[in-house]
């Protein structure tokens, strides 16, 4: 693994925090299913990666706690405030995107 300088780590962390804010506050209109279908990841993936990184460092973070870091609220509150119903086409595309990007571990 490549060693990163402290400055690189700080810049990566700042970019990460900006992405987190962008998804939590600036683009609440963007649905997870659309992100997954277009990019192969969504807010839930980011929260899982965060949780996995924490576990690798010996820090235990629960699934819901990790998700709140990317939603800025509970999952139930997010769904009530921002989530829309997925179309049949979105759901079908999601099956493929999930299998290609998450299910292939």
C-alpha positions as CSV (number, residue, x, y, z in Angstrom):
1,X,0.0,0.0,0.0
2,X,1.3,3.5,-0.8
3,X,2.2,5.7,2.1
4,X,0.3,8.9,2.1
5,X,1.7,12.1,3.5
6,X,-0.2,13.8,6.3
7,X,-1.2,16.6,3.8
8,X,-2.6,14.0,1.4
9,X,-4.6,12.4,4.2
10,X,-6.0,15.7,5.2
11,X,-6.9,16.7,1.7
12,X,-8.6,13.3,1.1
13,X,-10.5,13.7,4.3
14,X,-11.6,17.2,3.3
15,X,-12.8,15.9,-0.1
16,X,-14.6,13.0,1.7
17,X,-16.4,15.4,4.1
18,X,-17.4,17.6,1.1
19,X,-18.9,14.5,-0.7
20,X,-20.7,13.6,2.5
21,X,-22.2,17.1,2.9
22,X,-23.1,17.2,-0.8
23,X,-25.1,14.0,-0.5
24,X,-26.6,14.9,2.9
25,X,-27.5,18.5,2.3
26,X,-27.0,19.7,-1.3
27,X,-28.5,16.8,-3.3
28,X,-31.2,15.2,-1.2
29,X,-33.1,15.0,-4.5
30,X,-30.7,12.4,-5.8
31,X,-32.1,8.9,-5.0
32,X,-29.9,6.1,-3.9
33,X,-31.3,3.8,-6.5
34,X,-30.3,6.2,-9.3
35,X,-26.8,6.6,-7.8
36,X,-26.4,2.8,-7.6
37,X,-27.7,2.3,-11.2
38,X,-25.4,5.0,-12.6
39,X,-22.3,4.8,-10.5
40,X,-22.3,1.4,-8.8
41,X,-22.5,2.9,-5.3
42,X,-24.8,4.9,-3.1
43,X,-25.1,6.4,0.4
44,X,-25.5,3.0,1.9
45,X,-22.4,1.8,0.2
46,X,-20.4,4.7,1.5
47,X,-21.7,4.0,5.0
48,X,-20.8,0.3,4.7
49,X,-17.3,1.2,3.5
50,X,-16.9,3.6,6.4
51,X,-18.1,0.9,8.8
52,X,-15.7,-1.6,7.2
53,X,-12.8,0.8,7.5
54,X,-13.6,1.5,11.2
55,X,-13.7,-2.3,11.9
56,X,-10.3,-2.7,10.2
57,X,-9.0,0.0,12.7
58,X,-10.6,-1.8,15.6
59,X,-13.5,0.7,16.0
60,X,-17.0,-0.8,16.1
61,X,-19.7,1.2,14.4
62,X,-23.2,-0.1,13.9
63,X,-24.9,-0.2,10.5
64,X,-27.5,2.4,11.5
65,X,-24.9,4.7,13.1
66,X,-22.8,4.5,10.0
67,X,-25.8,5.3,7.8
68,X,-26.6,8.4,9.8
69,X,-23.2,9.7,8.9
70,X,-24.3,9.8,5.3
71,X,-27.9,10.7,5.7
72,X,-27.6,13.3,8.5
73,X,-30.6,11.6,10.2
74,X,-32.0,8.2,10.7
75,X,-32.8,6.0,7.7
76,X,-36.5,6.2,8.5
77,X,-36.4,10.0,8.6
78,X,-34.5,10.1,5.3
79,X,-37.0,7.8,3.6
80,X,-40.0,9.9,4.9
81,X,-38.4,13.2,3.9
82,X,-36.6,12.5,0.6
83,X,-37.1,9.0,-0.8
84,X,-39.4,8.5,-3.7
85,X,-40.9,5.2,-4.9
86,X,-38.7,3.4,-7.4
87,X,-40.1,2.6,-10.9
88,X,-40.1,-0.9,-12.2
89,X,-37.3,0.1,-14.6
90,X,-35.2,1.5,-11.7
91,X,-35.7,-1.7,-9.7
92,X,-34.7,-3.9,-12.6
93,X,-31.6,-1.9,-13.2
94,X,-30.8,-2.0,-9.5
95,X,-30.7,-5.8,-9.5
96,X,-28.0,-5.7,-12.1
97,X,-26.0,-2.8,-10.5
98,X,-26.2,-4.5,-7.1
99,X,-25.0,-7.8,-8.4
100,X,-22.2,-6.2,-10.4
101,X,-21.0,-3.9,-7.6
102,X,-22.0,-5.3,-4.2
103,X,-22.9,-8.9,-4.7
104,X,-19.6,-9.9,-6.2
105,X,-17.5,-10.0,-3.0
